Amino acid sequence: MLIKILIGLVVLLVILVIVIVSRPDEFRVSRTATIPATAPIVFEQVNNLANWNSWSPWAKLDPNAKYAFEGPISGVGAILRWAGNNQVGEGAMTITESRPNELVVFKLEFLKPFQGTNTVEFTFKPEGDQTVVSWTMYGKNNFMSKAMGLVMNCEKMCGDQFEQGFANLKIVSAAAARK
């Protein structure tokens, strides 16, 4: 009887591994919002890392998080490192491409609570005195992220954070536009 139970557990484990391995190798999360400010104003909020905590959805999750800047404060080569509680984790983001009022691309490196490297892109499209901004994160799914995807909806979780960031970005950009 014990042998049948062990064989059954091994079969279930093999099925679980097959399901996990068959999940997509890559992921992409994207959201778009219209921000009530011109492209130069909105671009500056994203491209200048000193502005991030005024609108980032993660800044409020740990008011005691530690931040450090390296290199220039904005544009290519700007780096923001953070270390916070388990909701914020630890990592770094580096601007790898920056085209004024059009595009900002980041290399996003997570160190804790899990390791991973992704790409984040912001695109800016002027529409009169407003700007349509797209925020996209994409990368590879390793075995652990594929397994986590079975119990967590990462698309919704990240997407909800992006939407909160856009709500904050609208407030900050509108205030900057009034100045």
Phi and psi in degrees as GROMACS dihedral restraints (atoms count N, CA, C in turn):
[ dihedral_restraints ]
;  ai    aj    ak    al  type     phi  dphi    fc
    3     4     5     6     1   -62.2    20    10
    4     5     6     7     1   -38.5    20    10
    6     7     8     9     1   -64.3    20    10
    7     8     9    10     1   -39.9    20    10
    9    10    11    12     1   -64.5    20    10
   10    11    12    13     1   -39.6    20    10
   12    13    14    15     1   -64.9    20    10
   13    14    15    16     1   -44.7    20    10
   15    16    17    18     1   -63.1    20    10
   16    17    18    19     1   -42.3    20    10
   18    19    20    21     1   -62.8    20    10
   19    20    21    22     1   -41.8    20    10
   21    22    23    24     1   -61.8    20    10
   22    23    24    25     1   -42.3    20    10
   24    25    26    27     1   -64.9    20    10
   25    26    27    28     1   -40.5    20    10
   27    28    29    30     1   -64.2    20    10
   28    29    30    31     1   -42.6    20    10
   30    31    32    33     1   -62.0    20    10
   31    32    33    34     1   -43.9    20    10
   33    34    35    36     1   -62.3    20    10
   34    35    36    37     1   -41.7    20    10
   36    37    38    39     1   -63.6    20    10
   37    38    39    40     1   -42.8    20    10
   39    40    41    42     1   -62.5    20    10
   40    41    42    43     1   -43.1    20    10
   42    43    44    45     1   -62.1    20    10
   43    44    45    46     1   -43.1    20    10
   45    46    47    48     1   -61.3    20    10
   46    47    48    49     1   -45.3    20    10
   48    49    50    51     1   -62.3    20    10
   49    50    51    52     1   -41.1    20    10
   51    52    53    54     1   -62.9    20    10
   52    53    54    55     1   -43.1    20    10
   54    55    56    57     1   -62.3    20    10
   55    56    57    58     1   -44.9    20    10
   57    58    59    60     1   -62.9    20    10
   58    59    60    61     1   -47.7    20    10
   60    61    62    63     1   -64.0    20    10
   61    62    63    64     1   -29.8    20    10
   63    64    65    66     1   -80.2    20    10
   64    65    66    67     1    -6.3    20    10
   66    67    68    69     1   -67.6    20    10
   67    68    69    70     1   161.5    20    10
   69    70    71    72     1   -58.4    20    10
   70    71    72    73     1   143.1    20    10
   72    73    74    75     1   -78.9    20    10
   73    74    75    76     1   -17.7    20    10
   75    76    77    78     1  -132.1    20    10
   76    77    78    79     1   157.7    20    10
   78    79    80    81     1  -132.4    20    10
   79    80    81    82     1   160.1    20    10
   81    82    83    84     1  -152.3    20    10
   82    83    84    85     1   127.6    20    10
   84    85    86    87     1  -124.3    20    10
   85    86    87    88     1   129.7    20    10
   87    88    89    90     1  -144.1    20    10
   88    89    90    91     1   141.4    20    10
   90    91    92    93     1  -138.8    20    10
   91    92    93    94     1   153.8    20    10
   93    94    95    96     1  -133.1    20    10
   94    95    96    97     1   142.2    20    10
   96    97    98    99     1  -146.4    20    10
   97    98    99   100     1   155.0    20    10
   99   100   101   102     1   -99.1    20    10
  100   101   102   103     1   123.4    20    10
  102   103   104   105     1  -103.8    20    10
  103   104   105   106     1   132.1    20    10
  105   106   107   108     1   -80.0    20    10
  106   107   108   109     1    59.8    20    10
  108   109   110   111     1  -159.9    20    10
  109   110   111   112     1   160.5    20    10
  111   112   113   114     1   -70.6    20    10
  112   113   114   115     1   160.3    20    10
  114   115   116   117     1   -56.0    20    10
  115   116   117   118     1   -42.6    20    10
  117   118   119   120     1   -60.1    20    10
  118   119   120   121     1   -36.8    20    10
  120   121   122   123     1   -69.3    20    10
  121   122   123   124     1   -47.0    20    10
  123   124   125   126     1   -67.6    20    10
  124   125   126   127     1   -43.0    20    10
  126   127   128   129     1   -55.5    20    10
  127   128   129   130     1   -43.2    20    10
  129   130   131   132     1   -62.2    20    10
  130   131   132   133     1   -33.8    20    10
  132   133   134   135     1   -65.9    20    10
  133   134   135   136     1   -34.2    20    10
  135   136   137   138     1   -89.0    20    10
  136   137   138   139     1   -43.5    20    10
  138   139   140   141     1   -73.4    20    10
  139   140   141   142     1   -26.9    20    10
  141   142   143   144     1   -96.6    20    10
  142   143   144   145     1   107.6    20    10
  144   145   146   147     1   -64.7    20    10
  145   146   147   148     1   -20.7    20    10
  147   148   149   150     1   -66.8    20    10
  148   149   150   151     1   -19.6    20    10
  150   151   152   153     1   -86.8    20    10
  151   152   153   154     1   -14.3    20    10
  153   154   155   156     1   -56.5    20    10
  154   155   156   157     1   -45.1    20    10
  156   157   158   159     1   -69.2    20    10
  157   158   159   160     1   -12.4    20    10
  159   160   161   162     1   -76.4    20    10
  160   161   162   163     1   -16.9    20    10
  162   163   164   165     1  -136.8    20    10
  163   164   165   166     1   -11.6    20    10
  165   166   167   168     1   -60.7    20    10
  166   167   168   169     1   133.4    20    10
  168   169   170   171     1   -67.0    20    10
  169   170   171   172     1   -18.6    20    10
  171   172   173   174     1   -89.5    20    10
  172   173   174   175     1   -17.1    20    10
  174   175   176   177     1   -61.8    20    10
  175   176   177   178     1   -35.8    20    10
  177   178   179   180     1   -79.5    20    10
  178   179   180   181     1   -15.1    20    10
  180   181   182   183     1   -71.6    20    10
  181   182   183   184     1   -24.5    20    10
  183   184   185   186     1  -149.1    20    10
  184   185   186   187     1    91.8    20    10
  186   187   188   189     1   -63.9    20    10
  187   188   189   190     1   -15.7    20    10
  189   190   191   192     1   -97.8    20    10
  190   191   192   193     1     6.3    20    10
  192   193   194   195     1   -60.5    20    10
  193   194   195   196     1   150.2    20    10
  195   196   197   198     1  -102.2    20    10
  196   197   198   199     1   136.6    20    10
  198   199   200   201     1  -126.1    20    10
  199   200   201   202     1   144.4    20    10
  201   202   203   204     1  -140.4    20    10
  202   203   204   205     1   139.4    20    10
  204   205   206   207     1  -108.7    20    10
  205   206   207   208     1   143.8    20    10
  207   208   209   210     1  -132.4    20    10
  208   209   210   211     1   151.4    20    10
  210   211   212   213     1    69.2    20    10
  211   212   213   214     1  -156.6    20    10
  213   214   215   216     1   -66.3    20    10
  214   215   216   217     1   159.4    20    10
  216   217   218   219     1   -81.2    20    10
  217   218   219   220     1   -18.5    20    10
  219   220   221   222     1  -144.0    20    10
  220   221   222   223     1   161.8    20    10
  222   223   224   225     1    78.2    20    10
  223   224   225   226     1  -174.4    20    10
  225   226   227   228     1   -55.9    20    10
  226   227   228   229     1   132.0    20    10
  228   229   230   231     1    94.8    20    10
  229   230   231   232     1   -11.9    20    10
  231   232   233   234     1   -69.5    20    10
  232   233   234   235     1   135.3    20    10
  234   235   236   237     1  -129.5    20    10
  235   236   237   238     1   135.2    20    10
  237   238   239   240     1  -120.6    20    10
  238   239   240   241     1   119.9    20    10
  240   241   242   243     1  -107.4    20    10
  241   242   243   244     1   144.8    20    10
  243   244   245   246     1  -140.0    20    10
  244   245   246   247     1   154.9    20    10
  246   247   248   249     1  -146.4    20    10
  247   248   249   250     1   122.4    20    10
  249   250   251   252     1  -146.3    20    10
  250   251   252   253     1  -161.5    20    10
  252   253   254   255     1   -69.1    20    10
  253   254   255   256     1  -176.3    20    10
  255   256   257   258     1   -71.3    20    10
  256   257   258   259     1   -12.8    20    10
  258   259   260   261     1   -79.3    20    10
  259   260   261   262     1   -29.8    20    10
  261   262   263   264     1  -100.0    20    10
  262   263   264   265     1   -35.4    20    10
  264   265   266   267     1    71.7    20    10
  265   266   267   268     1  -154.4    20    10
  267   268   269   270     1  -139.4    20    10
  268   269   270   271     1   141.1    20    10
  270   271   272   273     1   177.4    20    10
  271   272   273   274     1  -164.4    20    10
  273   274   275   276     1  -151.6    20    10
  274   275   276   277     1   149.7    20    10
  276   277   278   279     1  -129.7    20    10
  277   278   279   280     1   135.5    20    10
  279   280   281   282     1  -125.4    20    10
  280   281   282   283     1   129.4    20    10
  282   283   284   285     1   -75.6    20    10
  283   284   285   286     1   120.2    20    10
  285   286   287   288     1  -104.2    20    10
  286   287   288   289     1   -18.5    20    10
  288   289   290   291     1  -152.6    20    10
  289   290   291   292     1   139.4    20    10
  291   292   293   294     1  -149.5    20    10
  292   293   294   295     1   117.7    20    10
  294   295   296   297     1  -119.5    20    10
  295   296   297   298     1   113.8    20    10
  297   298   299   300     1   -47.0    20    10
  298   299   300   301     1   127.6    20    10
  300   301   302   303     1    64.6    20    10
  301   302   303   304     1    11.9    20    10
  303   304   305   306     1  -126.1    20    10
  304   305   306   307     1   -48.1    20    10
  306   307   308   309     1  -155.8    20    10
  307   308   309   310     1   140.2    20    10
  309   310   311   312     1  -135.5    20    10
  310   311   312   313     1   127.9    20    10
  312   313   314   315     1  -119.0    20    10
  313   314   315   316     1   135.6    20    10
  315   316   317   318     1  -120.3    20    10
  316   317   318   319     1   145.4    20    10
  318   319   320   321     1   -95.0    20    10
  319   320   321   322     1   119.0    20    10
  321   322   323   324     1  -108.0    20    10
  322   323   324   325     1   118.2    20    10
  324   325   326   327     1  -116.5    20    10
  325   326   327   328     1   119.5    20    10
  327   328   329   330     1   -97.7    20    10
  328   329   330   331     1   133.4    20    10
  330   331   332   333     1  -108.8    20    10
  331   332   333   334     1   -40.2    20    10
  333   334   335   336     1  -139.8    20    10
  334   335   336   337     1   147.9    20    10
  336   337   338   339     1   -77.4    20    10
  337   338   339   340     1    -7.0    20    10
  339   340   341   342     1  -140.5    20    10
  340   341   342   343     1   157.8    20    10
  342   343   344   345     1   -97.3    20    10
  343   344   345   346     1   142.8    20    10
  345   346   347   348     1  -178.7    20    10
  346   347   348   349     1   155.2    20    10
  348   349   350   351     1  -129.6    20    10
  349   350   351   352     1   127.5    20    10
  351   352   353   354     1  -131.6    20    10
  352   353   354   355     1   171.3    20    10
  354   355   356   357     1  -113.3    20    10
  355   356   357   358     1   137.2    20    10
  357   358   359   360     1  -122.9    20    10
  358   359   360   361     1   132.8    20    10
  360   361   362   363     1  -126.4    20    10
  361   362   363   364     1   136.7    20    10
  363   364   365   366     1  -116.2    20    10
  364   365   366   367     1   128.0    20    10
  366   367   368   369     1  -116.4    20    10
  367   368   369   370     1   147.9    20    10
  369   370   371   372     1  -126.0    20    10
  370   371   372   373     1   126.4    20    10
  372   373   374   375     1  -126.7    20    10
  373   374   375   376     1   110.2    20    10
  375   376   377   378     1   -64.8    20    10
  376   377   378   379     1   138.6    20    10
  378   379   380   381     1  -139.2    20    10
  379   380   381   382     1    88.2    20    10
  381   382   383   384     1    66.9    20    10
  382   383   384   385     1  -126.8    20    10
  384   385   386   387     1   -93.9    20    10
  385   386   387   388     1    17.4    20    10
  387   388   389   390     1  -123.6    20    10
  388   389   390   391     1   170.1    20    10
  390   391   392   393     1  -137.5    20    10
  391   392   393   394     1   129.5    20    10
  393   394   395   396     1   -88.1    20    10
  394   395   396   397     1   120.1    20    10
  396   397   398   399     1  -114.9    20    10
  397   398   399   400     1   131.3    20    10
  399   400   401   402     1  -110.9    20    10
  400   401   402   403     1   133.7    20    10
  402   403   404   405     1  -120.0    20    10
  403   404   405   406     1   116.7    20    10
  405   406   407   408     1  -129.8    20    10
  406   407   408   409     1   137.5    20    10
  408   409   410   411     1  -125.7    20    10
  409   410   411   412     1   134.7    20    10
  411   412   413   414     1  -146.6    20    10
  412   413   414   415     1   159.5    20    10
  414   415   416   417     1   177.5    20    10
  415   416   417   418     1  -167.6    20    10
  417   418   419   420     1   -95.8    20    10
  418   419   420   421     1   145.0    20    10
  420   421   422   423     1   -97.0    20    10
  421   422   423   424     1   115.9    20    10
  423   424   425   426     1   -85.2    20    10
  424   425   426   427     1  -179.1    20    10
  426   427   428   429     1   -57.0    20    10
  427   428   429   430     1   -44.5    20    10
  429   430   431   432     1   -65.3    20    10
  430   431   432   433     1   -41.8    20    10
  432   433   434   435     1   -68.9    20    10
  433   434   435   436     1   -32.6    20    10
  435   436   437   438     1   -64.7    20    10
  436   437   438   439     1   -41.9    20    10
  438   439   440   441     1   -66.0    20    10
  439   440   441   442     1   -42.7    20    10
  441   442   443   444     1   -62.5    20    10
  442   443   444   445     1   -32.5    20    10
  444   445   446   447     1   -64.4    20    10
  445   446   447   448     1   -17.4    20    10
  447   448   449   450     1   -72.5    20    10
  448   449   450   451     1   -27.7    20    10
  450   451   452   453     1  -116.3    20    10
  451   452   453   454     1   -11.8    20    10
  453   454   455   456     1  -127.0    20    10
  454   455   456   457     1   140.2    20    10
  456   457   458   459     1   -92.9    20    10
  457   458   459   460     1    88.1    20    10
  459   460   461   462     1   -64.6    20    10
  460   461   462   463     1   -34.7    20    10
  462   463   464   465     1   -60.1    20    10
  463   464   465   466     1   -46.3    20    10
  465   466   467   468     1   -70.3    20    10
  466   467   468   469     1   -43.4    20    10
  468   469   470   471     1   -60.6    20    10
  469   470   471   472     1   -50.9    20    10
  471   472   473   474     1   -67.9    20    10
  472   473   474   475     1   -42.3    20    10
  474   475   476   477     1   -59.4    20    10
  475   476   477   478     1   -41.1    20    10
  477   478   479   480     1   -62.8    20    10
  478   479   480   481     1   -39.0    20    10
  480   481   482   483     1   -65.7    20    10
  481   482   483   484     1   -41.0    20    10
  483   484   485   486     1   -60.5    20    10
  484   485   486   487     1   -43.9    20    10
  486   487   488   489     1   -63.1    20    10
  487   488   489   490     1   -39.1    20    10
  489   490   491   492     1   -65.2    20    10
  490   491   492   493     1   -40.6    20    10
  492   493   494   495     1   -61.0    20    10
  493   494   495   496     1   -41.1    20    10
  495   496   497   498     1   -63.3    20    10
  496   497   498   499     1   -41.1    20    10
  498   499   500   501     1   -59.9    20    10
  499   500   501   502     1   -43.2    20    10
  501   502   503   504     1   -67.6    20    10
  502   503   504   505     1   -41.2    20    10
  504   505   506   507     1   -63.1    20    10
  505   506   507   508     1   -36.5    20    10
  507   508   509   510     1   -60.9    20    10
  508   509   510   511     1   -44.9    20    10
  510   511   512   513     1   -64.7    20    10
  511   512   513   514     1   -49.8    20    10
  513   514   515   516     1   -64.5    20    10
  514   515   516   517     1   -43.4    20    10
  516   517   518   519     1   -68.3    20    10
  517   518   519   520     1   -39.8    20    10
  519   520   521   522     1   -62.9    20    10
  520   521   522   523     1   -39.6    20    10
  522   523   524   525     1   -64.9    20    10
  523   524   525   526     1   -42.2    20    10
  525   526   527   528     1   -65.7    20    10
  526   527   528   529     1   -34.8    20    10
  528   529   530   531     1   -67.8    20    10
  529   530   531   532     1   -30.8    20    10
  531   532   533   534     1   -74.1    20    10
  532   533   534   535     1   -20.3    20    10
